[in-house]
Amino acid sequence: MKKLFATLAVAGFAASMAFATAVRADVPESEDPIIIVQNNWTSQLVLSTVVGKVLEDMGYTVEYAPSDSQLQFKAIAEGDMDFQVEVWEGSMKPAFEKAIKEDGLLDAGTHDAITREEWWVPSYVADKCPGLPDWKALDKCAEIFATPETAPKGRFVGPPADWGKHYAERIDALKMNFKAVNVGQAATLWAELDAAAAKKEPIVLFNWTPNFIEAKYEGMFIDFPDPAKHPECKDNANLCGAPRSGWLKKAAWKGFPEKWPAAWKVIQNVNFSNAQIAAAAKLVDVDGMTTEDAAAKWIADNQDIIAKWKGM
Ligand code: TMO
C-alpha cells in the first residue's frame, strides 16, 4: 500500500512537471527569429515594433526586415519573412490575394479598423472649389491646383510608387484635368501639405485614415465613383475610387502556426482600432518620438489589450 502510494505520488509529481514544462519551456517553440516586416509609413512601423516587443517579452527572437508593400506578400508566403501587421485593402488587395491563392500566404485576421486611402483636400480648399468632395467638382477646379510642372493641368500629389496606386491611370480612365506627381516618401506628402496649408494654397494629395493627419488638419476625401456601387470597376479599377470602408488585415507565412504556435495565437489576436492606429502615428509624426519610444509608450499605455492578445 505504501509502495503504491509512493508510486502514485511520483507519477503525479511527474505529471505536474510535464504540465509545467508544457506551459513554460515550450515557448519559444523554436529559437529561430520571427521576422517582422516593416513598411514605409509610421503606424505600420510603430505597431510592428509593438508586436515584436510583445513576442520578445514572451521569449521569442524577433528580427525586422524592410519590404515593399506590393512585393512583400510573395516574400512572406515563401518564408523570407513571417508577419506583416497592416495590410490595407485600398492599396494592397490584389497583391495580397494573389499571394494567398498562388503562394499559400496566410490571412492572419482582420483588424476592427475601417480604412480609406484616397485623394484628400484640407477643408479650406472647399471654399475655393464649390461642390467638393465630388470628384467632378474637383476636376472642374483643376486649374487652381496647377504648378509650373503641371500647368494648365492640376497637380495631384501622389504616394510613393510602392504603395501600388496608379493614379496616372485613373486620371486617364476618368479623363481628368490632372497630372499625378508622385513623392518618394510619406514625409514629402506632409511637407507639401504643411507648406500649402501655411499659405492656404489649394492642394490635393494622397492621404489615408486612420492616420495622424486627422489630429492636425480638417479635411475630406474626394468621392470618386464608389466601387461598391459600380460593378464595372471589378474589370477596370481605374474607373472607381478606392473602397470607402476598406478592411485592414494581417499576413503571415504559412509555416508560422506550426513553428511558433503560441506566437501564432497572439498575432491572430492582435487587433487595432482606428483610434489606436491614429494614436500610434501621432506619437511619432506629431509628438516627435522615435519609433522605438512610441512602441514602448504604446505598450505601457495598453497593458490590458496586450494581456488579451496573450489570452490572459
Ligand atoms: C498604405 N498606406 C496606409 C500608406 O496607404
Boltz pocket constraint, residues with backbone or C-beta under 6 A from the ligand:
constraints:
  - pocket:
      binder: B
      contacts: [[A, 41], [A, 88], [A, 91], [A, 117], [A, 163], [A, 207], [A, 208]]
      max_distance: 6.0
